[in-house]
Amino acid sequence: MRTFESHPAFSAIECDRSEALMNDRFFPAYVRTAVSAIGNDFTDNFDVRRFGPAKKASASLLQHIKRQLSALLSAAGFVKMRGVQNQLSAALSFVAPHIEHFEWLYQQLADEESRQILVLVLAYRALGHRRVKLPLNKPDYWLTLDKVEALTKGAESIDLRFLNFIAHKMNLASLGYPIEMFNTPLGVVQQLLLQQYRCQAIDDIVEVTAGDTVIDAGGCYGDSALYFAHKAGAAGHVYSFEFLPENVAIFSRNMSLNKGLAERIHLIQSPLWSTSGEQLFIEGTGPGTRVSPASTNPTAKKIGTLAIDDFVRREYLSSVDFIKMDIEGAELEALKGAEETIRSCRPKLAISVYHSLHDFWTIPKYIDKLGVGYRFSLRHFTIHHEETVLFAAPSS
């Protein structure tokens, strides 16, 4: 019978047998988490507000999955132990092809909370909501969500035509924000109450502060722009990038409800990319809108791109203090278009890395190679696989 240590993923990182070193490495921490998940069967760990009612897999699909896992298990050389071996095989096979990248990131993260989040989020992605419960799923989270949902009773609403999302007009004064906006309760909780683009790191807090100039990549309905404008204060400036007309319409309505904050917000209706003037296809709708060099949709429209470096020069910005990105997988390309700005201004960064698995390492590796000396932290803002944010703070 093969042990964990004989799995190919162990040899990939040349694992040291010293217990002290083993405890400070990604793969042993990941294996411990996967083992601890065995036997879990959480029934309160599915976000119906985000995904709708949970769907049961058909018998044929379950049988297919079982056969696939069994084949992986046999190839790895483990003895057959129903359920347990299947789960471990799925968990190990999920990270094994990328173990060196995950090990690099694990060592780069500045705090233990970040390392725990990395391990837990990957285990969740590998094993699913019935096996792994993420830290946010606690009674306080659900009480907060109920409190925000209470603000929607009798309120004007907009069908966002994205999944089952309905935006309600909510006054957020009771939550500590002098803001009125159309948004979903989940959006309010993530953006304003959990403060998705703020990170309490070891040495400092990575966040927008008074007087900051902010680039808000992925403006959507204007919720993050309003949050940043509130944090930046009267001397701050927020440049929010959103190009889909349906999103811009709600963005504009939210600006009209907050005229004081809106004076600090500048809407730019272009997608960000590595170069300016590239014609890309628009795909998706609502918060899921993205741009792509290729499309299988014969009716897909095109739009011209803008690079952050070109925008900074065009607007004669003397500084950029904070860059946030949540642009549906285009984050790395947009960062490439911000190379000069990052090197010269050394802004704080809050970059979404959840859209694809390779973003977890390609994005921090790109930022690291710029030579600015950033310290990395990782935070997660849902009970499911979405909204993992990489924070980067320049060394003083």
Buried (B, 14 or more C-beta within 10 A) or exposed (E): EEEBEEBBBBEBBEBEEEEEEBEBBBBBBBBBBBBEBBEBEBEEBBBEBBBEEEEEEEEEEEEEEEEBBBEBBEEBEBEEEEEEBBBBBBBBBBBBEBBBBBBBBBEBBBBEBBBBBBBBBBBBBBBBBBBBBBBBBEEEBEEBBEBBBEBBEEEEEBEBEBEEBBBBBBBBEEBEBEBBBBBBBBBBBBBBBBBBBBBBBEEEEBBBEEEBBBBBBBBBBBBBBBBBBBBBEEEBBBBBBBBBEBBBEBBBBBBEBBEEBBEBBBBBBBBBBBEBEBEBBBBEBBBEBBBBEEBEEEEBEEBEBBBBBBBBEEEEBEBBBBBBBBBBBBBBBBBBBBBBBBEEBBBBBBBBBBBEBEBBBBBBBBBBEBEBEBBBBBBBBBBBBBBBBBBBBBEE
